[in-house]
Amino acid sequence: MILTLIIILFILMFLIPFIPGAYEIRKKKDAKPLFIDMEYRKDPRYFSLSFRKLLMDSLGEIASDEIHEVTLSKLEHAEILDHGRPVTGTELDMILYIRHDLISESDVTFHKEVYVREQTTIGKNNQLQALACDGDVHIQAGTTFFRWLDAQGSIRAERACSLGVDATCGKMFSLAKTCSFTRLYGFPVQTDSDEAPFQRTGIALEENLNVFEGDLIERISSDIPPFTIKNCSLIAAKSLTIGDHVVICGHVKTHGDLIIGNEAIIAGNVFAEGSITIGPRATIRGTVFSQQHTHIGVDVLIGAAQGIKSVISKKGVTLESGVTIYGYTMTEGKGLVL
Amino acid sequence: MEMVITLLKAYLLFTIGVMLVYSVRHYIFTLNRLFGEQRIYYQDILNSDLKTISVLIPMHNEEKVAANILDVLLLADYDKDKMEIIPMNDFSEDRTREIVDAYAQQYPFIKPLHRYEGERGKPAALNDAIKQATGEIIIVFDADYLPPRGILKNIAVSFQDPEVGAVMGRVIPVNTGGNILTRLLDLERSGGYQVDQQARYNLRLMPQYGGTVGGFRRKVLLDLGGFNTKILAEDTELTYRLSIHGWKVLYANRAECYEEVPEKWTVRARQIRRWSRGHNDVMFRYFFPLLTSPFLSFREKFDGMLLLLVYCVPVILLIGLIDSLFLFFWGDMSIFAGIFFLIFIGAYNTFGNFAPFYQVGTACLLDGVSRRILLLPFLIFNFFFNMWYISKGFFDACIDKLINRKAVWQKTERFRTTSNVEPSV
C-alpha cells in the first residue's frame, strides 16, 4: 500500500512540470509563428510617408475648413486650415492639416502632428511632436522635435535645434552649430561653416574613384605614413592611423580605433570596431561605420552627389563645420553638430 | 578490475568537465543577450552601390513550394538589374522543372539550372550554380523558405565590409503550431538564433553560416575551390574554411525568414542524424587547421573549437550516462567526498542542468512571446531524442572516415499545404 502510494506520488511529481505545457499544447494560445513583417524594407522617410498616407486616407477629399475625425494609430481630431499662423505662446492640441504654408511665432507648442502642403517656417523655441512638409522647412533657433521631421524639399535648422529621432528631407539639409539629432537624411546633409567652402582638387574631385575589391586586401599592423598611395583594401587587427594626404583606393576595416588624417582620400567604405576620427578636409566616397563614436572633422566630404552613402555610429556622431554627407546619418547615441 | 573502475571514474570526471564548459558557455551567451553590450549589425546602412547578387534555390522535387519562394522573391526590393535568381533543379522527378521554366519565361532575371547528370546533392548543385552565377554575392534560400521583401538588401549590405566572407540570417519556423515536435523545434531555433548566434556576434566569436538565409562572396568560394561535395554539412565547412583563411562570418538577427520544420519524428531523426554526420566530418577535418590559423584570435579559436565539438558532446554524455550506470551498479560511485563537492553538485543541479533552458527562455523573452515558455520542460524529450540520433550520426561520420565512405545527400520531407502565414505577435 505504501509502495503504491510512493509510486503514485512519484508519477505525480514527475508529471507536474509538464502540466502547464500540456495545457498550452492543447489550447494553442501561443502557437503561431513569430512575427516577421514580410513587407518590411528600410526607408529612412518611413515615418512621414506612413503618416501622410494614413492622414490622407482618413481625410479623403476635403472641401471645408473644419475639424475632422481621423484614424491614425487611434482615433484623433484633425483641424484643416488654409494657412497656419500660430502666435507666441499658443498651444495646439489637434493634428493640423495646412493646405498652404505654416509660419509660427516663438514659443508655440504643437502637441500633435502637423502636415503642411507648402512652405514651413517654425519660430524660435517651438516644440513639435512631428512635422511633414511638402515644401521647404526653416527651423529657427532652439526648436525641439520630439519625434520626427520630414520635408519633400530642403530643411534649414538654426542653432540649438533638437531634431528628434528622425529628420529627413528630399533635398539639402543644413544644420547650424549645436543642433542635436539621431537620424539625418538629405542630399546632402551639410553643417554650416563660417569659412569659405573648401575647394577640393585633383583626385578628390573624381566622382568614380577606383575601388580595388576582392583579394586585393592588405593586412596591416603599422600606421600609414603621410602621402602614401594604396591600391588595395586594408584590414588592421588593432587600431590604425592613416596619415595626412594618404590615398586609399579600397576599403578600410579596423578592429580597434581608426584615425584618418587631414585631406586623406578613401575611395571605399570605412568600418571600425572602435571609434573613428576623420581629419579636416578628408574625402571618403563610401560608407562610414563604427561600433563606437564617430567624429567628423571640418570640411569632410562623405559620399558623392549621385549616390547614397551612410554614416552609422553606435554610440554617437559629432560633426564639425563644413561637413557634407550625401545620404544617411544614424546613431543609437547622440548626434551633435559642434 | 580496479584499473577499469579508475578509467570509468576518469571518464566520468571528463564528462562532468565537458558539461561544465558548455554550461558556462550557455550562461555567457544568455547573460550577454540580457545584460551585455549588443553590437549593431549593418542593416541600417543605406548604400546605392550594393553588389550584384545571385539568389540560389536548391530544389529537388519541390513542386509543393517552388512557386511560393519565386513569388516572394519577385517582390524583393533589390534592384532587379543587380540580381538574378537561379532555381537549381537537381534531378527532380515531379513538376519542379515545369514550374521553374514557366517563371523563367516571364522574368528574364530568373535563370534556372536543370541538373539531370553528374554528381547529385546540394554541394554539387551549388558548385554548378556558382559557376553559372554572375553575381558578386551568392545568397542561398532553401525551397521551403519565404524570404521577406527587404531581406536581400539586409544580407547583401554586410559585404560592404571588406572582411566579411559570409553572412547568416535568422530562421523562424512557419509551422510552429503543427504539433509538439514543431513547437519544440521552434523553441530550439529561438535559443539557437536569438541568443546563441547573436551572442557570438556580440562577443566577436564565430557565428555559424547555416547554408540558407545567408550569403557569401562568390569569388572567395571559387578561390577556395568551391564546396567539397563529400561533405554533408557544406555550410559548417564553409564557416570554418572562411574563418581559417581570415574571412569573417556575421550573424544578421534582423534578416529573418520563415522555414518549414519537420512535423514527423522520423523526418527529424534523419535530419539531425545527417547534421551530426556532416558536422562531425567537418570536426575531423578542421580541428587542427582551426587551432593553427594565424587569422583567428584565441577566443575565436576557443569558441570555434566548442562549436566544432557541439555534435560530439551528446556522444560524450551518452557514454558518460552508461559509465555512471556501470559505476552505480558496481557500487563504486564515490569519486570525491566533502562539503565542497556537495556544494558543487548542488550548484550544478541548480544552474548547470538548466543552462540550455535559461537560454531558450531568454530567447522567448527577447522575442516577446510568453506562453510557449511553458513548454520548456518538454525539451527534455528532445534532449534524449537528439542525444541518440546525434550519436548515431557521430558513428556514421567515424565509419565514413575509417573506410573512406561517401555520404549520400538526403532531402528533408516537406509538409506545406498552403503558403499562408498567420503571424502571432
Interface residues (C-beta under 8 A of the other chain):
Chain A: P17 F18 P20 G21 Y23 E24 I25 K28 K29 D30 A31 K32 P33 L34 F35 I36 D37 M38 E39 Y40 R41 K42 P44 Y185 E213 G214 D215 I217 R219 S233 I235 G250 H251 V252 K253 G268 N269 F271 E273 G286 T287 F289 Q291 G307 I308 K309 S310 I312 K314 G327 Y328 M330 E332
Chain B: R39 I40 Y42 Q43 D44 I45 L46 N47 S48 D49 V72 D77 E136 L146 P148 R149 G150 K153 N154 Q160 D161 P162 E163 I172 P173 V174 N175 T176 G177 I180 R183 D186 S190 R204 K219 V220 D223 G246 E256 C257 Y258 D367 V369 S370 R371 R372 L374 L375 L376 P377 F378 V421 E422 P423 S424 V425
